[in-house]
Amino acid sequence: MTETESVLTSKELAESVLQDNSTDYSNSPDTHQRRRRWRIPKPGMGIWLDLHDRLPLYGKDWTDAWDYRVIPSVIETYFNNLLPALAFAQDMFDRTDNAYGVNEVLLSSAMAGIVFGVMSGQPLCIVGVTGPVSIFNYTVYDIIKPLNTDYFGFMFWVCIWSMIFHFIMAITNLVGLLQYVTTFPCDIFGFFINVVYIQKGIQILILQFNNDNAPDADNNASGFASIVVALLMLIFGLIFKQFTRTPLLNHTIRTFISDYSTALSVLFWSAFTHFGGRLNDIHFEKLPITKSFFPTSQTMRDPTTWLAYHSIPARDVFIALPFGIILTILFYFDHNVSSLMAQRYQYKLTKPSSFHYDFLLLGVTTGIAGVLGIPAPNGLIPQAPLHTESLLVHDVDGSVIKCVEQRFTNTVQGVMMLGTMTRPFLVCLHQIPQAVLSGLFFIMGISGLMGNVIVSRIIWLFTDSTRKNLSDPLNNIRTRSLVIFLCFSLAGFVGEFAITNTIAAIGFPLILLLTVIVCFIFPRIFTKEELEILDPHVAQRFTIKNLLMENLCGHHTKADDSQMGTVDF
């Protein structure tokens, strides 16, 4: 079977789904008997299936990296991962009394990139320090501060408890519940992350007006100049990122400009602040750095070693337990959804996924993070899907031909993160103005919103009926149903955004869980045909096959396997 034959057209997909749904197997004796046998899969079965699928391809995962696409992908992924992580590092630095800084974030991102690049089942998923993790860390700090317990000792036990729950969930095949995650919570979470990036960019610009080391007049000049630099970077960054959609020049040059637009934007606008003239009178705040390869805090931990554990009372060990559960719920959703979004059916992936084993591996990195006193890494949105998109090979018309599935890019960007901790690279990093970091946040946030389903549906709702695309599936949805579904989506976003701006931010994972649970009431509100358009499953059946109960219990045939790549689930 060729790669083209393995992907259904949207019309064929709809017909196959309707045909599958029209057949009633519920009263079949064989089905009833099989369901009884599927009830409890063997412990570790999901991990074994993931390893069974991926180990034979391990050598090919490295040899497939012999492709031009890996070069621009490594560079873009490095910058997309590095600069937002540094902003989160600044947040944690300010709100945890210097407990976390640049080196902690770099070490966490480097460990995650190397471990998941070399050892994971799905190396396309980029893992690092996320906004929700930084919120979790400084919220825990605020909560336990009155307890007068050691923060790093407490976070050690939070990570150890979380590691244990990761192992339990992976071994007991609870990761299989991911098969019930639809696009509804994913789209809300993606919308939330993109808005947070824009918010973060605005917050960075506001800080440029409040530089304690400069007089008020200089603060105003620096602030307004930083706004101009950030907006110019946004405009040119978006234009050149979308350059492949223009008819200018030829396909090769258009692709080259788009591939390196992010890196070139950072370099050019960083250099722009040194062009002289009136710019010499402006003080641009730069990214903060610290001593190479040493912990940031000089008071809360031993600055000579990365072993951060401190003994705490047994009472506090068990107080850390619910925080470990919350962190596990956050990672269960955040990491697995990142992996799902990096494996969308539009990317035409041909290699199997790995959810159970990768979640087990995430538990290992979470435990290591607790030992080292660094933020626990997990799957990144939008960096994970952006990484896959950077590896896509397009034809002249812009259609996807294939994806370069390999381990090189994730591993190398992790090594580059580690290299960034050396003094020469830290000095170079210190030359990047915070205004450029703000511009990068704007580029990532607005690019994500441009491709977000919630935004496109809102635009479609207000589009002139004479200008709407007649082939758009939304034409088959009642306006009332679309409005109600959008209200659910926006309510979920408001819940996620609101809670992260309060002391209750520690409960953010519970809001994520609620957006998944609410999907189960949709069949009572919308028709089956409407849900197939508004709230389909995220990935192909091929991608989630090891999450399905019939496979976890070993009751599937070779014919089932052969069809996995042709049915979109």
C-alpha positions as CSV (number, residue, x, y, z in Angstrom):
1,M,0.0,0.0,0.0
2,T,1.4,3.4,-1.0
3,E,1.5,6.4,1.3
4,T,-1.1,8.2,-0.9
5,E,-3.5,5.2,-0.7
6,S,-3.2,5.1,3.1
7,V,-5.0,8.5,3.5
8,L,-8.7,8.8,2.8
9,T,-10.2,11.9,1.2
10,S,-12.6,13.8,3.4
11,K,-15.6,12.4,1.4
12,E,-14.4,8.8,1.7
13,L,-13.8,9.4,5.4
14,A,-17.3,10.7,6.0
15,E,-18.8,7.8,4.1
16,S,-16.7,5.2,6.0
17,V,-17.6,6.7,9.4
18,L,-21.3,6.8,8.5
19,Q,-21.1,3.2,7.3
20,D,-19.3,2.1,10.5
21,N,-21.9,3.9,12.6
22,S,-24.8,2.4,10.7
23,T,-23.9,-1.1,11.6
24,D,-25.1,-2.4,14.9
25,Y,-22.9,-5.0,16.5
26,S,-24.1,-4.5,20.0
27,N,-26.3,-7.6,20.0
28,S,-23.8,-9.9,18.5
29,P,-22.9,-12.8,20.8
30,D,-19.3,-12.7,19.7
31,T,-19.1,-9.0,20.4
32,H,-20.6,-9.5,23.9
33,Q,-18.2,-12.3,24.7
34,R,-15.2,-10.2,23.4
35,R,-16.3,-7.2,25.5
36,R,-16.3,-9.3,28.6
37,R,-12.7,-10.5,27.8
38,W,-11.6,-6.9,27.1
39,R,-12.6,-5.7,30.5
40,I,-9.2,-5.8,32.2
41,P,-6.1,-5.7,30.0
42,K,-2.8,-7.2,31.3
43,P,-0.6,-4.7,33.3
44,G,2.1,-3.2,31.1
45,M,0.4,-4.4,27.9
46,G,0.3,-0.8,26.4
47,I,4.0,-0.3,27.1
48,W,4.8,-3.7,25.5
49,L,2.7,-2.8,22.4
50,D,4.5,0.6,22.0
51,L,7.9,-1.0,22.3
52,H,6.9,-3.8,19.9
53,D,5.9,-1.2,17.3
54,R,8.8,1.2,17.7
55,L,11.9,-0.9,18.5
56,P,12.1,-2.4,15.0
57,L,12.2,1.1,13.5
58,Y,14.8,2.5,15.9
59,G,17.7,2.4,13.4
60,K,15.5,3.8,10.7
61,D,14.6,6.7,13.0
62,W,18.2,7.8,12.7
63,T,18.9,7.1,9.1
64,D,15.8,8.9,8.0
65,A,17.3,12.1,9.4
66,W,19.4,12.2,6.2
67,D,17.2,14.9,4.7
68,Y,17.5,18.7,4.2
69,R,14.3,19.3,6.3
70,V,16.1,18.5,9.6
71,I,18.4,21.5,9.3
72,P,15.8,24.3,9.3
73,S,13.7,22.2,11.8
74,V,16.5,22.0,14.3
75,I,17.1,25.8,14.2
76,E,13.4,26.8,14.4
77,T,12.6,24.3,17.1
78,Y,15.6,25.5,19.2
79,F,14.5,29.1,19.1
80,N,10.8,28.2,19.6
81,N,11.7,26.2,22.6
82,L,14.5,28.4,24.0
83,L,13.1,32.0,24.1
84,P,9.6,31.2,25.6
85,A,11.3,29.0,28.2
86,L,13.6,31.9,29.2
87,A,10.5,34.1,29.8
88,F,9.0,31.4,32.0
89,A,12.3,31.2,33.8
90,Q,12.1,35.0,34.5
91,D,8.6,34.5,35.9
92,M,9.7,31.7,38.3
93,F,12.8,33.7,39.2
94,D,10.7,36.7,40.3
95,R,8.0,34.7,42.0
96,T,10.0,32.0,43.9
97,D,12.6,34.3,45.4
98,N,15.2,33.3,42.8
99,A,14.7,29.5,43.3
100,Y,14.6,28.9,39.6
101,G,16.5,30.8,36.9
102,V,17.9,30.5,33.4
103,N,20.2,27.5,34.1
104,E,17.4,25.4,35.7
105,V,15.2,25.9,32.6
106,L,18.0,25.2,30.2
107,L,19.0,22.1,32.0
108,S,15.4,20.8,32.1
109,S,14.9,21.5,28.4
110,A,18.2,19.9,27.5
111,M,17.5,16.8,29.6
112,A,14.0,16.4,28.1
113,G,15.2,16.9,24.5
114,I,18.0,14.4,24.7
115,V,16.0,11.8,26.7
116,F,13.0,12.0,24.5
117,G,15.0,12.3,21.3
118,V,17.1,9.2,22.0
119,M,14.8,7.0,24.2
120,S,11.1,8.0,23.5
121,G,8.7,6.1,21.2
122,Q,7.5,9.2,19.5
123,P,10.5,11.6,19.1
124,L,8.4,14.2,17.2
125,C,6.9,15.5,20.5
126,I,9.0,18.3,21.8
127,V,9.3,18.3,25.6
128,G,10.4,21.2,27.7
129,V,9.3,23.8,30.3
130,T,5.7,25.0,29.7
131,G,3.7,28.0,31.0
132,P,1.4,25.8,33.1
133,V,4.4,24.2,34.8
134,S,5.9,27.6,35.7
135,I,2.5,28.6,37.1
136,F,2.3,25.4,39.0
137,N,5.8,25.9,40.5
138,Y,5.3,29.4,41.8
139,T,1.8,28.7,43.0
140,V,3.1,25.8,45.1
141,Y,5.7,28.2,46.4
142,D,3.1,30.7,47.5
143,I,1.0,28.0,49.2
144,I,3.7,26.3,51.2
145,K,5.6,29.4,52.1
146,P,3.6,29.8,55.4
147,L,4.6,26.2,56.3
148,N,8.2,27.1,56.7
149,T,9.3,24.0,54.9
150,D,12.2,23.7,52.4
151,Y,10.9,24.4,48.9
152,F,13.2,22.1,47.0
153,G,12.7,19.3,49.5
154,F,8.9,19.8,49.1
155,M,9.2,19.9,45.2
156,F,11.3,16.7,45.4
157,W,8.5,14.8,47.0
158,V,5.9,16.4,44.6
159,C,7.9,15.1,41.7
160,I,8.5,11.7,43.3
161,W,4.8,11.2,44.0
162,S,4.0,12.3,40.5
163,M,6.6,9.9,39.1
164,I,4.9,7.0,41.0
165,F,1.5,8.0,39.6
166,H,3.0,8.2,36.1
167,F,4.3,4.6,36.5
168,I,1.0,3.4,37.9
169,M,-1.0,5.0,35.1
170,A,1.3,3.7,32.4
171,I,1.5,0.1,33.8
172,T,-2.2,-0.2,34.4
173,N,-3.0,1.1,30.8
174,L,-4.9,4.1,32.1
175,V,-3.3,6.1,29.3
176,G,-5.8,4.3,27.1
177,L,-8.4,6.7,28.3
178,L,-6.8,9.2,26.0
179,Q,-8.8,7.6,23.1
180,Y,-11.9,9.5,24.4
181,V,-10.2,12.9,24.1
182,T,-11.7,14.7,21.1
183,T,-10.7,18.0,19.4
184,F,-12.9,20.0,21.8
185,P,-10.5,20.1,24.8
186,C,-7.5,20.2,22.5
187,D,-8.8,23.3,20.6
188,I,-9.6,25.1,23.8
189,F,-6.2,24.3,25.3
190,G,-4.4,25.4,22.1
191,F,-6.5,28.6,22.1
192,F,-5.6,29.2,25.7
193,I,-1.8,28.7,25.2
194,N,-1.8,31.1,22.2
195,V,-3.6,33.8,24.2
196,V,-1.2,33.3,27.1
197,Y,1.7,33.8,24.6
198,I,0.2,37.1,23.5
199,Q,-0.4,38.1,27.1
200,K,3.2,37.2,28.0
201,G,4.4,39.4,25.1
202,I,2.4,42.3,26.4
203,Q,3.6,41.8,30.0
204,I,7.2,41.9,28.8
205,L,6.6,45.2,27.0
206,I,4.9,46.7,30.1
207,L,8.0,45.9,32.1
208,Q,10.1,48.0,29.8
209,F,8.4,51.1,31.3
210,N,9.4,50.1,34.8
211,N,13.2,49.8,34.7
212,D,14.4,50.7,38.2
213,N,17.9,51.4,36.9
214,A,16.8,54.2,34.6
215,P,15.1,57.6,35.1
216,D,11.4,57.9,34.1
217,A,12.1,59.7,30.8
218,D,14.4,56.9,29.7
219,N,11.8,54.4,30.8
220,N,9.3,55.9,28.5
221,A,11.7,56.0,25.6
222,S,12.7,52.4,26.2
223,G,9.2,51.3,26.5
224,F,7.9,52.8,23.3
225,A,11.0,51.8,21.4
226,S,10.5,48.2,22.6
227,I,6.9,48.3,21.4
228,V,8.0,49.4,18.0
229,V,10.7,46.7,17.7
230,A,8.3,44.0,18.9
231,L,5.6,45.0,16.4
232,L,8.1,45.3,13.5
233,M,9.4,41.8,14.4
234,L,5.8,40.5,14.5
235,I,4.9,42.0,11.1
236,F,8.0,40.9,9.2
237,G,8.1,37.5,11.0
238,L,4.5,36.7,10.0
239,I,5.1,37.8,6.4
240,F,8.2,35.8,5.9
241,K,6.8,32.8,7.8
242,Q,3.9,32.7,5.3
243,F,6.1,33.4,2.3
244,T,5.5,30.0,0.8
245,R,1.9,31.1,0.1
246,T,3.0,34.0,-2.1
247,P,3.8,33.7,-5.9
248,L,7.1,35.6,-5.4
249,L,10.4,34.1,-6.5
250,N,10.6,30.3,-7.0
251,H,9.6,27.4,-4.7
252,T,13.1,26.8,-3.4
253,I,13.7,30.4,-2.3
254,R,10.2,30.7,-0.9
255,T,10.8,27.6,1.2
256,F,14.2,28.8,2.4
257,I,12.9,32.2,3.5
258,S,10.0,30.5,5.4
259,D,12.3,27.9,7.0
260,Y,14.7,30.4,8.5
261,S,12.3,33.3,9.2
262,T,12.2,32.8,13.0
263,A,16.0,32.6,13.4
264,L,16.7,35.4,11.0
265,S,14.0,37.6,12.7
266,V,15.6,37.1,16.1
267,L,19.1,37.8,14.8
268,F,18.1,40.8,12.6
269,W,16.0,42.6,15.2
270,S,18.5,41.9,18.0
271,A,21.2,43.6,15.7
272,F,18.7,46.4,14.8
273,T,19.0,47.8,18.3
274,H,22.7,48.4,17.7
275,F,22.3,50.2,14.4
276,G,23.3,53.5,16.0
277,G,21.9,57.0,15.7
278,R,19.1,57.8,18.1
279,L,18.9,54.1,19.0
280,N,22.1,54.6,21.0
281,D,20.1,56.8,23.4
282,I,17.7,54.0,24.2
283,H,18.3,51.4,26.9
284,F,16.9,48.1,25.7
285,E,16.5,45.6,28.5
286,K,18.3,42.3,27.7
287,L,17.6,38.7,28.6
288,P,19.0,37.9,32.1
289,I,21.8,35.3,32.4
290,T,23.6,33.7,35.3
291,K,26.8,31.7,36.0
292,S,27.4,28.7,33.7
293,F,26.3,25.2,34.8
294,F,25.6,26.2,38.4
295,P,22.2,26.5,40.2
296,T,20.7,30.0,40.3
297,S,19.8,30.3,44.0
298,Q,22.6,31.0,46.4
299,T,20.5,30.8,49.6
300,M,17.7,28.2,49.1
301,R,20.0,25.4,48.0
302,D,23.6,24.4,47.9
303,P,24.9,26.4,44.9
304,T,27.9,23.9,44.3
305,T,25.8,20.9,43.4
306,W,22.7,20.0,41.3
307,L,21.4,17.6,44.0
308,A,18.7,19.7,45.5
309,Y,17.1,17.4,48.0
310,H,16.6,18.6,51.6
311,S,15.0,16.6,54.3
312,I,11.5,17.7,55.3
313,P,9.1,16.5,58.0
314,A,7.0,13.4,57.3
315,R,3.9,15.6,57.5
316,D,5.1,17.7,54.6
317,V,5.9,14.6,52.6
318,F,2.2,13.6,52.6
319,I,1.1,17.2,52.1
320,A,3.1,17.0,48.8
321,L,0.9,14.0,47.7
322,P,-2.1,15.9,46.4
323,F,0.2,18.3,44.6
324,G,1.8,15.3,42.9
325,I,-1.6,14.1,41.8
326,I,-2.4,17.5,40.3
327,L,0.9,17.6,38.5
328,T,0.2,14.1,37.1
329,I,-3.2,15.2,35.8
330,L,-1.6,18.2,34.2
331,F,1.1,16.1,32.5
332,Y,-1.4,13.4,31.5
333,F,-3.4,15.9,29.5
334,D,-0.7,18.4,28.5
335,H,1.9,15.9,27.3
336,N,-0.4,13.4,25.6
337,V,-2.4,16.1,23.9
338,S,0.9,17.7,22.7
339,S,1.8,14.3,21.3
340,L,-1.6,13.9,19.6
341,M,-1.4,17.3,18.1
342,A,2.1,16.5,16.7
343,Q,0.6,13.4,15.0
344,R,-2.5,14.9,13.3
345,Y,-3.7,13.0,10.3
346,Q,-2.9,16.0,8.0
347,Y,0.8,15.4,8.6
348,K,0.7,11.9,6.8
349,L,2.8,10.1,9.4
350,T,3.7,6.5,8.6
351,K,5.4,5.4,11.9
352,P,3.4,4.1,14.9
353,S,2.8,6.3,18.0
354,S,3.8,5.6,21.6
355,F,1.7,6.9,24.4
356,H,2.0,4.3,27.3
357,Y,5.8,4.0,27.1
358,D,6.3,7.7,26.6
359,F,4.2,8.5,29.7
360,L,6.3,6.1,31.7
361,L,9.4,7.9,30.4
362,L,7.9,11.2,31.3
363,G,7.6,9.9,34.9
364,V,11.3,9.1,34.9
365,T,12.2,12.7,33.8
366,T,9.8,14.1,36.4
367,G,11.6,12.2,39.1
368,I,15.0,13.3,37.9
369,A,13.7,16.9,37.8
370,G,12.8,16.6,41.5
371,V,16.3,15.3,42.3
372,L,18.1,18.1,40.4
373,G,15.8,20.9,41.6
374,I,14.7,21.9,38.1
375,P,11.2,22.5,36.6
376,A,9.7,19.2,35.5
377,P,9.4,19.1,31.6
378,N,6.5,17.8,29.6
379,G,5.1,18.1,26.0
380,L,5.0,21.6,24.5
381,I,2.1,23.3,22.7
382,P,2.5,24.8,20.1
383,Q,6.2,23.7,19.8
384,A,5.3,20.0,19.3
385,P,3.0,20.5,16.3
386,L,5.3,23.2,15.0
387,H,8.2,20.8,15.1
388,T,6.2,18.3,12.9
389,E,5.1,21.0,10.5
390,S,8.8,22.1,10.1
391,L,9.6,18.6,8.9
392,L,6.8,18.4,6.3
393,V,7.9,18.1,2.6
394,H,5.5,20.1,0.3
395,D,5.1,20.1,-3.4
396,V,5.0,23.3,-5.5
397,D,1.3,23.7,-4.8
398,G,1.8,23.5,-1.1
399,S,0.3,20.0,-0.6
400,V,2.0,17.7,2.0
401,I,4.0,14.9,0.4
402,K,5.5,13.4,3.5
403,C,6.9,14.1,7.0
404,V,10.6,13.4,7.8
405,E,10.0,11.3,10.9
406,Q,13.3,10.9,12.8
407,R,15.1,11.4,16.1
408,F,17.9,13.8,15.1
409,T,16.1,17.1,15.4
410,N,14.7,16.6,18.9
411,T,18.0,15.2,20.2
412,V,20.2,18.0,18.7
413,Q,18.0,20.8,19.9
414,G,18.4,19.3,23.4
415,V,22.1,19.2,22.9
416,M,22.0,22.8,21.8
417,M,20.1,23.7,24.9
418,L,22.8,22.2,27.0
419,G,25.4,24.1,24.9
420,T,23.6,27.3,25.6
421,M,24.5,26.9,29.3
422,T,28.2,27.5,28.4
423,R,29.5,31.0,29.0
424,P,30.0,32.1,25.4
425,F,26.5,31.2,24.5
426,L,25.1,32.8,27.6
427,V,26.9,36.0,26.7
428,C,25.3,35.9,23.2
429,L,22.0,35.2,24.8
430,H,22.4,38.3,26.9
431,Q,22.5,40.4,23.7
432,I,18.9,39.6,22.8
433,P,16.6,42.5,23.8
434,Q,13.5,41.5,25.7
435,A,11.5,43.4,23.0
436,V,12.6,40.7,20.6
437,L,11.4,38.0,23.0
438,S,8.1,39.8,23.1
439,G,7.9,39.8,19.3
440,L,8.5,36.1,19.2
441,F,5.7,35.5,21.7
442,F,3.4,37.6,19.4
443,I,4.5,35.6,16.3
444,M,3.9,32.2,18.0
445,G,0.6,33.3,19.6
446,I,-0.9,35.0,16.5
447,S,0.3,32.2,14.2
448,G,-1.4,29.7,16.5
449,L,-4.6,31.7,16.6
450,M,-4.7,31.9,12.8
451,G,-4.8,28.1,12.6
452,N,-7.1,27.6,15.6
453,V,-10.5,26.0,14.9
454,I,-12.3,28.2,17.4
455,V,-11.2,31.4,15.7
456,S,-12.0,30.1,12.2
457,R,-15.5,29.1,13.3
458,I,-16.1,32.6,14.8
459,I,-14.9,34.2,11.6
460,W,-17.1,31.8,9.6
461,L,-20.1,32.7,11.7
462,F,-19.8,36.4,10.9
463,T,-18.8,36.0,7.3
464,D,-21.3,37.3,4.6
465,S,-23.4,34.3,3.6
466,T,-22.8,35.1,-0.1
467,R,-19.0,34.8,0.5
468,K,-19.0,31.5,2.4
469,N,-17.3,28.5,0.9
470,L,-20.2,26.2,-0.2
471,S,-18.0,23.1,0.3
472,D,-17.3,24.0,4.0
473,P,-18.7,21.3,6.3
474,L,-20.0,24.0,8.6
475,N,-22.7,24.7,6.0
476,N,-24.3,21.4,7.3
477,I,-24.4,22.7,10.9
478,R,-27.4,24.6,12.2
479,T,-26.4,28.1,13.2
480,R,-27.9,27.6,16.7
481,S,-25.8,24.4,17.2
482,L,-22.6,26.2,16.1
483,V,-23.3,29.2,18.4
484,I,-24.0,26.8,21.4
485,F,-20.8,24.8,20.6
486,L,-18.7,28.0,20.4
487,C,-20.2,29.1,23.8
488,F,-19.0,25.9,25.3
489,S,-15.5,26.4,23.8
490,L,-15.2,30.0,24.9
491,A,-16.5,29.1,28.4
492,G,-13.8,26.5,28.7
493,F,-11.2,29.0,27.6
494,V,-12.4,31.6,30.1
495,G,-12.3,29.0,32.8
496,E,-8.7,28.0,32.0
497,F,-7.5,31.6,31.5
498,A,-9.2,32.9,34.7
499,I,-8.0,30.3,37.0
500,T,-4.3,30.8,36.0
501,N,-4.5,34.4,37.1
502,T,-5.6,33.6,40.7
503,I,-4.1,31.8,43.7
504,A,-6.4,28.9,42.6
505,A,-4.0,28.3,39.6
506,I,-3.0,25.0,41.2
507,G,-6.4,23.7,40.1
508,F,-5.8,24.4,36.4
509,P,-5.5,20.6,35.6
510,L,-9.0,20.1,37.0
511,I,-10.3,22.6,34.5
512,L,-8.6,20.7,31.7
513,L,-10.2,17.5,33.0
514,L,-13.6,19.2,33.1
515,T,-13.3,20.1,29.4
516,V,-12.8,16.4,28.6
517,I,-15.8,15.3,30.8
518,V,-18.2,17.9,29.3
519,C,-17.8,16.2,25.9
520,F,-19.9,13.3,27.2
521,I,-23.0,15.5,27.3
522,F,-22.7,16.7,23.7
523,P,-24.7,13.7,22.3
524,R,-27.7,15.0,24.2
525,I,-27.3,18.5,22.7
526,F,-26.1,17.9,19.2
527,T,-26.9,15.4,16.5
528,K,-24.4,12.7,15.6
529,E,-23.8,14.3,12.2
530,E,-23.0,17.6,13.8
531,L,-20.6,16.1,16.3
532,E,-18.7,14.4,13.5
533,I,-17.9,17.9,12.2
534,L,-17.7,19.9,15.4
535,D,-16.0,17.5,17.7
536,P,-14.3,14.6,15.9
537,H,-11.5,12.5,17.4
538,V,-8.0,14.1,17.2
539,A,-6.0,11.5,15.4
540,Q,-6.1,8.5,13.1
541,R,-7.1,5.1,14.4
542,F,-3.6,4.1,13.2
543,T,-2.2,6.6,15.7
544,I,-4.3,5.6,18.7
545,K,-4.4,1.9,18.0
546,N,-2.5,0.9,21.1
547,L,-4.9,2.9,23.2
548,L,-7.9,0.8,22.1
549,M,-9.2,-1.9,24.4
550,E,-9.3,-4.6,21.7
551,N,-5.6,-4.2,21.1
552,L,-4.7,-3.9,24.8
553,C,-6.4,-7.2,25.4
554,G,-4.9,-8.8,22.4
555,H,-8.2,-9.4,20.5
556,H,-7.4,-8.1,17.1
557,T,-6.5,-9.6,13.8
558,K,-3.9,-8.9,11.1
559,A,-6.7,-7.5,9.0
560,D,-7.4,-5.0,11.7
561,D,-3.8,-3.9,11.7
562,S,-3.7,-3.6,7.9
563,Q,-6.7,-1.2,8.1
564,M,-5.3,1.0,10.9
565,G,-3.7,3.5,8.5
566,T,-6.8,3.9,6.4
567,V,-9.5,4.9,8.9
568,D,-9.5,8.3,10.6
569,F,-10.6,7.9,14.2
